[in-house]
């Protein structure tokens, strides 16, 4: 298999894992810690905007290439394997990918707090 095909396969698996974590965060059988981690990872990955926009060199893709996959690995380790297999099967059957309004709100809140902090720190310069 060539490199491009492997990358596409990896991206497809990541998308399925995110949807599976989104399902896991809503299931009563998942332990509370795993629910919290799965919910945070899924909310961030499914948010329509990134914490660090992709147009920022190097840092823009850091979340896509490092933060999200590491979060997925942690969340998957916390969920019992039989449940995770069930969520993966359900995720494969889903036609559309959900979006996360909670992730959007959290990211916008972080941006807003950073803006306020920047103005507060720079107020003495002007």
C-alpha atoms as one frame of an Amber mdcrd trajectory, in Angstrom:
protein
   0.000   0.000   0.000   1.426   3.398  -0.904   1.879   6.266   1.532  -1.134
   8.281   0.373  -3.472   5.307   0.737  -2.156   4.668   4.270  -2.721   8.309
   5.239  -6.286   8.227   3.865  -6.968   4.996   5.755  -5.567   6.513   8.969
  -7.731   9.634   8.573 -10.814   7.476   7.959 -10.113   5.458  11.118  -9.634
   8.661  13.140 -13.002   9.988  11.975 -14.658   6.707  12.961 -12.930   6.777
  16.360 -14.154  10.324  17.027 -17.751   9.366  16.252 -17.350   6.241  18.409
 -16.102   8.427  21.287 -19.036  10.771  20.751 -21.345   7.763  21.154 -19.391
   6.509  24.188 -19.733   9.860  25.947 -23.510   9.432  25.836 -23.687   5.804
  26.986 -24.585   4.897  30.591 -22.315   1.834  30.592 -19.120   3.870  30.131
 -17.238   4.813  33.328 -17.470   8.489  34.327 -13.771   9.268  33.737 -13.873
   7.683  30.296 -17.076   9.599  29.507 -15.427  12.880  30.459 -12.298  12.252
  28.371 -14.278  10.849  25.418 -16.687  13.772  25.547 -13.905  16.357  25.609
 -11.982  14.717  22.767 -15.108  14.281  20.649 -16.327  17.827  21.340 -12.984
  19.271  20.310 -12.561  17.061  17.254 -16.142  17.626  16.069 -16.112  21.374
  16.695 -16.560  23.351  13.483 -13.594  25.573  14.409 -10.102  24.778  15.686
  -8.478  26.144  18.800  -5.449  27.004  16.672  -6.560  27.942  13.130  -4.944
  25.908  10.348  -3.571  28.989   8.593  -1.050  29.535  11.423   2.166  27.858
  10.234   3.077  24.600  12.005   0.911  25.243  15.085  -2.267  25.214  13.000
  -1.889  21.542  12.177  -0.502  20.551  15.578  -3.967  19.793  16.974  -4.939
  17.728  13.935  -1.735  15.707  13.906  -0.901  15.405  17.593  -3.507  16.563
  20.114  -6.571  14.816  18.638  -4.858  11.433  18.011  -3.318  11.419  21.509
  -6.684  12.311  23.043  -8.326   9.510  21.082  -5.702   7.014  22.269  -6.243
   8.028  25.903 -10.034   7.874  25.672  -9.994   4.487  23.916  -7.782   3.050
  26.672 -10.309   4.156  29.309 -13.329   2.546  27.616 -13.817  -1.219  28.051
 -12.862  -2.993  24.777 -16.238  -4.738  24.216 -18.048  -1.395  24.527 -15.537
   0.340  22.250 -16.038  -2.367  19.615 -19.794  -1.773  19.804 -19.350   2.005
  19.449 -17.011   1.529  16.474 -19.601  -0.655  14.760 -22.298   1.972  15.378
 -19.976   4.733  14.146 -19.301   2.834  10.930 -23.033   2.641  10.247 -23.647
   6.362  10.778 -24.021   8.203   7.497 -23.222  11.690   8.761 -20.650  12.994
  11.169 -22.126  14.883  14.146 -20.997  18.388  15.035 -20.273  19.687  18.492
 -21.858  22.933  19.599 -20.313  22.452  23.039 -16.859  22.286  21.475 -17.602
  25.412  19.474 -18.727  27.290  22.591 -15.675  26.214  24.606 -13.255  27.203
  21.842 -14.961  30.573  21.359 -14.835  31.118  25.131 -11.088  30.353  25.154
 -10.530  32.800  22.272 -12.595  35.445  24.099 -10.649  34.946  27.343  -7.354
  35.193  25.446  -8.536  38.425  23.855  -9.521  39.879  27.228  -6.190  38.800
  28.738  -4.274  40.344  25.821  -6.119  43.646  26.159  -5.565  43.632  29.920
  -1.825  42.932  29.545  -1.389  45.486  26.761  -3.469  48.268  28.300  -0.424
  49.865  29.940   1.431  50.121  26.624  -1.122  52.505  25.137
